[in-house]
């Protein structure tokens, strides 16, 4: 009888002594929480573990996750370089070394006889990791510099690939990929269960995985939620998962600057009923006047999705400041709760991201042109090339119908909007649904 995937992974863990856990550069709550819970499982099994993600920096949104400070942004000291000297013909009397420019020179004085060139050999030790796990990572390139700078490691060390995305390329030696799962957290929980109580959850690991499920399903509102998902969530709550703390961080912590930026986005909200898409435009002045940064955009997207109930696709198209002296440009975020893979909706625009959120950047073009490219791509993907947008979303009282021109480099884009400097006062301010039913 063939072994289940869970048993194959368990046997791989048993043969390992030091493991690496890594995840995609554009991570989400699920990938981070699942990676940390997996690291705990490995350590409980007596293994040394490092968690590495390219450029990782924790945000307030994942403040409910314990252990994020252990995640490093780069791999170090993967293996040692060994210089060997054959002592069969001569013995060492003295060894010295010194730096000469960019060269490290060793000087050996023999007790007797002499050393020859052929007495010296070099080699590298094995990698210090003997097992790698990737979490929520569709391909190795998504790891960024973690893979780019250390590709030999990923090709030479056994790799377990854990994911729930249909886009996953199955690049692991063991591929734990289940597209019926809502999240990687569900899969990592199965590893805990398959350990037959040799490793159990504590409140922290249960919270890590419960947070991944809640974020991936938007509090169990997505269409891919299954009875197994609900059973898993119930088990995690029973194990000490802190549901209230998760909801507080994911849905209730909004800074005043984020709320101001959200208001400016709502004031320009557009809707296309043919493709059931709601989107908005943001210019640099919006960030300045609201006191916000682009780090607030995921929260704004969450609020748009939560409150534009008629829309199946949501988008933000915004002006981006340059970084490190580089010129700015136009970028777009596209997300959906109904589409199985939002990346496929804009695949011809070469997006980055994951199946729940795609990011596209357009160097050298204006806001209006970028808006047209995004909409045209989505319409083609959905077989609605001639669909045209409506100015207001249903009959929502929160949509402002005062038309004006966007400024600050948008070349006169006319849209439904409140003026830049004096946004319209809104009534009936909506709030996101933060309850878990």
VMD Tcl script that draws the C-alpha trace (Angstrom):
set ca {
  {0.00 0.00 0.00}
  {1.36 3.41 -0.97}
  {1.93 5.98 1.73}
  {-0.30 9.03 2.04}
  {1.26 12.41 1.36}
  {1.12 13.18 5.07}
  {3.02 9.97 5.88}
  {5.61 10.70 3.18}
  {6.20 14.10 4.74}
  {6.39 12.56 8.21}
  {9.08 10.14 7.03}
  {11.01 12.98 5.38}
  {10.92 14.88 8.66}
  {12.14 11.79 10.50}
  {15.22 11.57 8.28}
  {16.02 15.27 8.66}
  {18.08 17.10 11.27}
  {17.87 20.72 10.11}
  {15.10 22.15 7.92}
  {14.46 25.37 6.05}
  {10.93 26.79 5.77}
  {10.44 29.48 3.14}
  {7.59 31.24 1.36}
  {6.88 33.62 -1.47}
  {8.14 37.19 -1.44}
  {4.61 38.62 -1.82}
  {3.31 36.75 1.21}
  {-0.11 36.86 2.81}
  {-1.44 36.06 6.28}
  {-1.97 32.41 5.39}
  {1.58 31.80 4.15}
  {3.19 33.44 7.19}
  {0.94 31.77 9.75}
  {1.25 28.37 8.09}
  {5.05 28.65 7.85}
  {5.35 29.53 11.53}
  {3.03 26.70 12.58}
  {5.01 24.29 10.41}
  {8.26 25.46 12.02}
  {6.75 24.73 15.44}
  {5.77 21.23 14.31}
  {9.31 20.55 13.09}
  {10.88 21.84 16.29}
  {8.50 19.74 18.37}
  {9.85 16.77 16.40}
  {13.38 17.68 17.53}
  {14.58 19.41 14.35}
  {16.49 22.65 13.95}
  {14.50 25.08 11.81}
  {15.05 28.42 10.08}
  {12.25 30.45 8.48}
  {13.37 32.71 5.63}
  {11.48 34.95 3.20}
  {12.99 37.50 0.84}
  {12.59 41.03 2.20}
  {10.19 40.00 4.95}
  {8.99 42.73 7.31}
  {6.08 42.13 9.67}
  {3.06 44.46 9.52}
  {0.48 45.41 12.15}
  {-2.04 43.25 10.35}
  {-0.23 40.07 11.39}
  {0.34 41.28 14.93}
  {-1.65 38.32 16.25}
  {1.00 35.90 14.97}
  {3.68 35.00 17.49}
  {7.20 34.35 16.27}
  {7.32 36.68 13.27}
  {10.58 38.06 14.66}
  {12.25 34.74 13.90}
  {11.67 35.14 10.16}
  {14.84 36.38 8.46}
  {15.08 38.00 5.05}
  {18.09 36.13 3.67}
  {19.95 32.85 3.88}
  {23.36 32.87 5.53}
  {26.18 30.38 6.08}
  {24.66 27.64 3.95}
  {27.84 25.57 3.92}
  {31.54 25.78 4.65}
  {34.52 25.92 2.31}
  {37.22 23.41 3.29}
  {40.90 23.66 2.37}
  {42.72 20.33 2.88}
  {46.47 19.69 3.06}
  {48.03 16.26 2.56}
  {50.41 15.70 5.50}
  {51.74 12.32 4.38}
  {55.00 13.82 3.05}
  {55.56 16.72 5.46}
  {54.24 17.98 8.79}
  {53.21 21.54 9.69}
  {55.46 23.52 12.00}
  {53.74 26.91 11.72}
  {50.53 28.26 10.15}
  {49.85 31.97 9.58}
  {47.42 33.89 7.42}
  {46.97 37.50 6.34}
  {44.81 39.63 4.07}
  {46.33 41.03 0.91}
  {43.74 43.19 -0.82}
  {40.83 40.90 -1.60}
  {42.87 37.76 -1.05}
  {43.30 35.70 2.12}
  {46.74 34.06 2.07}
  {47.76 31.10 4.25}
  {51.44 30.45 4.94}
  {52.61 27.03 6.09}
  {56.09 26.28 7.39}
  {56.91 22.54 7.27}
  {58.83 20.77 10.02}
  {60.60 18.70 7.44}
  {60.47 18.23 3.72}
  {58.24 20.51 1.66}
  {54.68 20.93 0.55}
  {53.72 20.69 -3.11}
  {50.84 22.26 -5.05}
  {49.16 18.90 -5.42}
  {49.05 18.46 -1.63}
  {46.32 21.14 -1.40}
  {42.70 20.40 -2.29}
  {39.46 22.31 -1.71}
  {35.85 21.32 -1.33}
  {32.53 22.54 0.02}
  {30.64 20.81 2.80}
  {27.08 19.68 2.33}
  {24.37 22.27 2.81}
  {23.47 22.67 6.46}
  {19.82 22.08 5.56}
  {18.81 18.54 4.66}
  {15.11 19.29 4.07}
  {13.26 22.30 2.62}
  {9.60 23.25 2.92}
  {7.97 25.89 0.74}
  {4.56 27.20 1.78}
  {2.03 28.90 -0.50}
  {4.61 29.33 -3.26}
  {3.51 28.43 -6.81}
  {7.03 28.26 -8.25}
  {10.58 28.66 -7.04}
  {10.94 32.03 -8.73}
  {8.28 33.41 -6.37}
  {10.78 33.05 -3.53}
  {12.72 35.99 -4.97}
  {16.36 36.26 -3.92}
  {15.97 33.37 -1.49}
  {15.98 31.16 -4.58}
  {17.82 33.37 -7.08}
  {20.94 33.63 -4.90}
  {20.85 30.01 -3.71}
  {19.43 27.94 -6.56}
  {21.86 25.03 -5.95}
  {20.35 24.56 -2.49}
  {16.84 24.10 -3.88}
  {17.98 21.71 -6.60}
  {20.15 19.53 -4.35}
  {18.15 19.27 -1.11}
  {14.85 17.33 -0.82}
  {11.94 19.75 -1.03}
  {8.36 19.50 0.26}
  {5.96 21.83 -1.56}
  {2.80 22.78 0.40}
  {0.14 24.78 -1.42}
  {-3.54 24.99 -2.30}
  {-3.24 26.95 -5.54}
  {-4.07 25.41 -8.95}
  {-1.20 27.49 -10.32}
  {1.36 25.50 -8.36}
  {3.88 23.88 -10.69}
  {4.49 20.78 -8.56}
  {8.23 21.43 -8.32}
  {8.83 19.58 -5.04}
  {10.14 16.09 -4.41}
  {6.96 15.74 -2.36}
  {4.03 17.90 -3.47}
  {1.33 18.42 -0.85}
  {-0.93 20.46 -3.15}
  {-4.69 20.29 -2.61}
  {-6.72 22.76 -4.65}
  {-9.89 21.88 -2.72}
  {-8.39 23.39 0.43}
  {-9.07 27.05 1.18}
  {-5.63 27.70 2.57}
  {-2.21 26.31 3.36}
  {-3.30 26.42 6.99}
  {-5.72 23.55 6.34}
  {-2.89 21.44 4.96}
  {-0.47 22.19 7.80}
  {-3.23 21.29 10.26}
  {-3.49 17.89 8.55}
  {0.20 17.36 9.29}
  {-0.49 17.99 12.96}
  {-3.38 15.52 12.84}
  {-1.29 12.90 11.02}
  {1.34 13.07 13.76}
  {-1.12 11.03 15.87}
  {-0.80 13.36 18.86}
  {3.01 13.22 18.94}
  {2.77 16.96 18.13}
  {-0.25 18.95 19.31}
  {-1.40 22.52 18.95}
  {-0.97 25.14 21.59}
  {-2.87 28.42 21.58}
  {-0.25 30.11 19.41}
  {-0.10 27.53 16.62}
  {-3.89 27.17 16.62}
  {-4.14 30.95 16.22}
  {-1.58 30.92 13.39}
  {-3.59 28.40 11.37}
  {-7.02 29.78 12.26}
  {-5.83 33.20 11.13}
  {-4.72 31.76 7.80}
  {-8.13 30.19 7.22}
  {-10.07 33.30 8.27}
  {-8.00 35.58 6.04}
  {-8.08 33.23 3.04}
  {-11.87 32.83 3.26}
  {-12.64 36.39 4.38}
  {-14.29 35.08 7.52}
  {-15.76 32.04 5.73}
  {-17.52 34.10 3.05}
  {-15.73 32.77 -0.03}
  {-17.40 30.14 -2.19}
  {-14.67 27.52 -1.68}
  {-15.44 27.00 2.02}
  {-16.19 23.31 2.62}
  {-17.44 21.30 5.60}
  {-13.85 20.21 6.10}
  {-12.82 23.86 6.36}
  {-15.40 24.49 9.06}
  {-14.42 21.33 10.92}
  {-10.78 22.40 10.84}
  {-11.65 25.87 12.13}
  {-13.71 24.36 14.95}
  {-10.82 22.10 15.94}
  {-8.44 25.06 15.99}
  {-10.78 27.13 18.15}
  {-11.11 24.18 20.52}
  {-7.30 23.95 20.64}
  {-7.04 27.56 21.82}
  {-7.16 29.57 18.60}
  {-7.79 33.20 19.53}
  {-10.57 34.10 17.10}
  {-11.36 37.51 18.58}
  {-7.72 38.58 18.39}
  {-7.51 37.48 14.76}
  {-10.65 39.38 13.76}
  {-9.45 42.46 15.63}
  {-6.20 42.57 13.63}
  {-7.59 41.56 10.25}
  {-10.79 43.58 10.14}
  {-11.08 46.10 12.96}
  {-7.69 47.77 13.19}
  {-7.87 50.65 10.72}
  {-5.84 53.81 11.18}
  {-7.45 57.19 10.63}
  {-5.25 57.73 7.58}
  {-6.46 54.43 6.09}
  {-10.09 55.43 6.64}
  {-9.44 58.80 4.98}
  {-7.85 57.10 1.98}
  {-10.77 54.68 1.82}
  {-13.16 57.64 1.75}
  {-11.34 59.16 -1.20}
  {-11.44 55.82 -3.01}
  {-15.17 55.45 -2.34}
  {-15.77 58.93 -3.73}
  {-14.50 57.75 -7.13}
  {-15.98 54.29 -7.14}
  {-17.02 52.95 -10.56}
  {-18.90 49.83 -11.51}
  {-19.23 47.71 -14.65}
  {-22.34 45.49 -14.37}
  {-21.32 43.31 -17.31}
  {-18.20 42.04 -15.58}
  {-19.46 42.84 -12.05}
  {-16.35 44.85 -11.25}
  {-16.02 47.81 -8.89}
  {-12.87 49.90 -8.99}
  {-11.49 53.28 -8.06}
  {-8.61 55.61 -8.86}
  {-6.16 57.21 -6.45}
  {-3.65 59.96 -7.22}
  {-0.62 61.08 -5.23}
  {-2.58 63.91 -3.65}
  {-4.92 61.36 -2.07}
  {-2.05 59.83 -0.13}
  {-0.74 63.26 0.86}
  {-4.08 64.66 2.05}
  {-5.03 61.49 3.93}
  {-1.60 61.14 5.51}
  {-1.43 57.55 4.25}
  {1.04 55.44 2.32}
  {0.75 52.60 -0.15}
  {0.98 50.19 2.78}
  {-2.67 51.11 3.45}
  {-3.87 49.85 0.06}
  {-4.56 46.22 1.07}
  {-6.81 47.48 3.87}
  {-8.60 49.80 1.43}
  {-9.11 46.84 -0.91}
  {-10.56 44.81 1.95}
  {-13.08 47.54 2.70}
  {-14.05 47.93 -0.95}
  {-14.70 44.20 -1.23}
  {-16.62 44.08 2.02}
  {-18.94 46.95 1.11}
  {-19.39 46.69 -2.68}
  {-21.76 43.75 -2.35}
  {-22.79 43.73 -6.01}
  {-19.21 43.38 -7.24}
  {-17.36 40.11 -7.77}
  {-14.09 41.82 -8.76}
  {-12.52 44.84 -7.07}
  {-9.67 47.03 -8.21}
  {-7.56 50.03 -7.26}
  {-5.53 51.89 -9.86}
  {-3.13 54.34 -8.28}
  {-0.16 56.60 -8.78}
  {2.98 55.24 -7.17}
  {5.90 57.31 -5.93}
  {9.38 56.40 -7.08}
  {11.71 54.46 -4.77}
  {15.44 55.10 -4.37}
  {15.52 57.81 -7.00}
  {13.63 55.71 -9.56}
  {10.66 57.38 -11.27}
  {7.16 56.58 -10.08}
  {4.44 55.09 -12.21}
  {0.95 53.65 -12.27}
  {0.08 50.38 -10.54}
  {-3.13 48.41 -10.05}
  {-4.37 45.91 -7.48}
  {-7.07 43.48 -8.59}
  {-8.82 41.06 -6.26}
  {-11.88 38.83 -6.20}
  {-13.76 36.56 -3.83}
  {-15.66 34.77 -6.60}
  {-13.05 34.22 -9.31}
  {-10.94 31.13 -8.62}
  {-7.78 32.82 -9.91}
  {-7.69 36.57 -10.32}
  {-4.22 36.33 -11.90}
  {-5.78 34.72 -14.96}
  {-8.07 37.74 -15.46}
  {-5.09 39.97 -16.26}
  {-2.57 37.37 -17.39}
  {-1.70 39.31 -20.56}
  {-0.49 42.21 -18.40}
  {2.12 40.02 -16.67}
  {0.86 40.44 -13.11}
  {2.60 39.45 -9.91}
  {0.85 38.20 -6.80}
  {-1.31 35.17 -6.15}
  {-4.72 33.85 -7.13}
  {-6.55 36.14 -4.68}
  {-4.76 39.38 -5.55}
  {-2.88 40.49 -8.65}
  {-0.59 43.50 -8.91}
  {0.30 45.15 -12.21}
  {2.61 48.11 -12.79}
  {2.69 50.27 -15.91}
  {5.87 52.31 -16.37}
  {5.64 55.36 -18.56}
  {1.86 55.67 -18.99}
  {-0.87 57.71 -17.35}
  {-3.66 56.74 -14.98}
  {-6.37 56.79 -17.64}
  {-4.42 54.58 -20.03}
  {-3.64 52.09 -17.27}
  {-7.31 51.99 -16.30}
  {-8.24 51.20 -19.90}
  {-5.66 48.42 -20.16}
  {-6.83 46.76 -16.94}
  {-10.51 46.88 -17.87}
  {-9.88 45.68 -21.42}
  {-7.84 42.73 -20.15}
  {-10.52 41.66 -17.67}
  {-13.32 42.08 -20.22}
  {-11.47 39.92 -22.73}
  {-10.81 37.25 -20.12}
  {-14.50 37.18 -19.21}
  {-15.76 37.26 -22.80}
  {-17.20 40.78 -22.44}
  {-14.98 42.91 -24.69}
  {-17.67 45.54 -25.28}
  {-18.80 45.99 -21.67}
  {-18.89 49.60 -20.46}
  {-18.76 50.95 -16.92}
  {-21.54 52.61 -14.95}
  {-20.79 55.66 -12.86}
  {-22.48 54.45 -9.71}
  {-22.68 51.14 -7.95}
  {-26.34 50.18 -7.70}
  {-28.12 52.77 -5.58}
  {-25.59 52.98 -2.79}
  {-25.90 56.26 -0.86}
  {-22.15 56.26 -0.40}
  {-21.34 56.93 -4.05}
  {-20.77 60.60 -4.78}
  {-22.03 61.85 -8.12}
  {-20.14 65.14 -8.33}
  {-17.97 64.99 -11.45}
  {-14.58 66.66 -11.56}
  {-11.16 66.13 -13.07}
  {-8.39 64.24 -11.32}
  {-5.20 66.21 -11.06}
  {-1.53 65.64 -10.34}
  {-0.35 63.98 -13.50}
  {-3.52 62.18 -14.59}
  {-3.92 64.23 -17.78}
  {-7.54 65.18 -17.20}
  {-9.12 61.86 -16.34}
  {-12.81 62.58 -15.87}
  {-14.58 60.33 -13.43}
  {-17.23 60.26 -10.74}
  {-15.39 61.84 -7.85}
  {-15.36 64.26 -5.02}
  {-12.92 67.15 -5.47}
  {-9.36 66.32 -4.50}
  {-8.95 68.93 -1.79}
  {-12.48 68.88 -0.40}
  {-13.88 65.35 -0.44}
  {-17.62 65.06 -0.13}
  {-18.97 64.26 3.29}
  {-20.48 60.76 3.28}
  {-23.36 59.52 5.37}
  {-24.18 55.99 6.37}
  {-20.50 55.08 6.60}
  {-20.29 51.31 6.06}
  {-18.25 48.99 8.20}
  {-16.77 45.64 7.26}
  {-18.39 42.47 8.49}
  {-16.03 41.11 11.10}
  {-18.23 38.39 12.52}
  {-17.49 34.72 12.04}
  {-20.68 32.81 11.54}
}
mol new
graphics top color blue
foreach p $ca { graphics top sphere $p radius 0.5 }
foreach p [lrange $ca 0 end-1] q [lrange $ca 1 end] { graphics top cylinder $p $q radius 0.2 }
display resetview
